[in-house]
Amino acid sequence: MKSKEIGFNTICTHAGEIEDKQFKGAISPIYLSTSYAFEDVDIKRYPRYFNTPNQEALCKKIALLENAESSLIFGSGMAAISTALFAFLNGGDHIVLQRTIYGGTANLVNEEFEKHNIKYSYVDSQEPEGFLDKIKDNTKVIYIETPSNPLLTITDIKAIADLAKAKGIITMIDNTFASPVNQNPIDLGIDIVLHSATKYLGGHSDILAGVVISSEDKINTVFQMAKNLGGNLSDYTVWLLERSLKTMGLRVKAQNENAQVLAEYLYANNKVAKVYYPGLTSHPEHELAKAQMNGFGGMLSFELIEGLNADEFQKKLQLIKSSMSLAGVESTILSPSKTSHGLLTPEERAKQGIKDGLLRFSVGIEEPEDLIADIEQALKAMSEN
Ligand SMILES: *Cc1c(COP(=O)(O)O)cnc(C)c1O
């Protein structure tokens, strides 16, 4: 599926590295200057212009990871998402968004767009027809997220890209849950790929960052907005993100494998009522996921059977931490109804199919037997109470 000239893990390890000409060190030097002498009048290096040596080097690596021409790195996933949206949406324009998107993105749309006279419509199903129904004459952008949070629904990326292209509409995808290891939407015709690099790109729960990936031309449009909004990432963290990306292929592969084992274990467990994971043949869009993804990812969700309390279960877990965020090398678990989707009304949650007892599990790189043993002991401790 990958059309790269060098393999994925080689890109992760080497692409965009800065050669240490002075000392021949193994890793990229870090350039923290906020002031650079003019080389010629056209190049004015300045961190907020997104063109310091470390930013430019990392942008090359990230663009290659998604088979794209160019990319920009931001101080958070939301800085990347908001800058990309405001770069392509003007007052009077309209955007069609998948309903099941990241809560922070929905808050941005719901709380800020009206002030800028940007119109929006949400699509309740992830079927292409649902998106077609909402398109208007002034629709400029279609925005999707797949696999979605927290129920791991799968949207047909190519079908959305095709219907948008036919109408001259720009497509954006939040590819955070899949990571570039498991899904490359540019290959399927999407215009702009967004990531919270806080998740799989960083992978160690110690970096807040975001990226926008696209063609040279569209990245230039994003840059014009980005330099005004000023959401660049500090060069120190840019350097740390480059370090983290070297192992992304290995980390995510291990997370894919562990998540499949855990999903199958949970599916067979009679104390578990439901498992949501695109790698299970019982997932309604399993075939679509198989066709458009290289791997099914490290995220899954599940519900315990009636009578077993999800909060109680999380308290009994010892190895798997109940905590915010996702995609670290360590396994974490949370209740979407109390965290990521806690700001929605119970009716809105019900509309999205998010039950109060739903648990979202970010599977890490620990030995799968140890994760299973932790779940076993937690379930046992609950039934003894
Ligand atoms: C975390 C996340 C974001 C926001 O990223 P931040 O780095 O927290 O700003 C956006 N989309 C998805 C799918 C996420 O999981």
Ligand as a Chemical Component Dictionary entry (heavy atoms), coordinates in Angstrom:
data_LIG
# 
_chem_comp.id                   LIG 
_chem_comp.type                 NON-POLYMER 
_chem_comp.pdbx_formal_charge   0 
_chem_comp.three_letter_code    LIG 
# 
loop_
_chem_comp_atom.comp_id 
_chem_comp_atom.atom_id 
_chem_comp_atom.alt_atom_id 
_chem_comp_atom.type_symbol 
_chem_comp_atom.charge 
_chem_comp_atom.model_Cartn_x 
_chem_comp_atom.model_Cartn_y 
_chem_comp_atom.model_Cartn_z 
_chem_comp_atom.pdbx_ordinal 
LIG C1 C1 C 0 -5.710 14.677 21.569 1  
LIG C2 C2 C 0 -6.396 14.827 20.278 2  
LIG C3 C3 C 0 -6.495 16.073 19.641 3  
LIG C4 C4 C 0 -5.987 17.360 20.264 4  
LIG O1 O1 O 0 -4.614 17.357 20.416 5  
LIG P1 P1 P 0 -3.833 18.204 21.547 6  
LIG O2 O2 O 0 -2.413 17.859 21.261 7  
LIG O3 O3 O 0 -4.344 17.763 22.878 8  
LIG O4 O4 O 0 -4.138 19.647 21.305 9  
LIG C5 C5 C 0 -7.113 16.127 18.402 10 
LIG N1 N1 N 0 -7.642 15.020 17.837 11 
LIG C6 C6 C 0 -7.576 13.811 18.421 12 
LIG C7 C7 C 0 -8.193 12.641 17.747 13 
LIG C8 C8 C 0 -6.959 13.668 19.665 14 
LIG O5 O5 O 0 -6.928 12.472 20.246 15 
# 
loop_
_chem_comp_bond.comp_id 
_chem_comp_bond.atom_id_1 
_chem_comp_bond.atom_id_2 
_chem_comp_bond.value_order 
_chem_comp_bond.pdbx_ordinal 
LIG C1 C2 SING 1  
LIG C2 C3 SING 2  
LIG C2 C8 DOUB 3  
LIG C3 C4 SING 4  
LIG C3 C5 DOUB 5  
LIG C4 O1 SING 6  
LIG O1 P1 SING 7  
LIG P1 O2 DOUB 8  
LIG P1 O3 SING 9  
LIG P1 O4 SING 10 
LIG C5 N1 SING 11 
LIG N1 C6 DOUB 12 
LIG C6 C7 SING 13 
LIG C6 C8 SING 14 
LIG C8 O5 SING 15 
# 
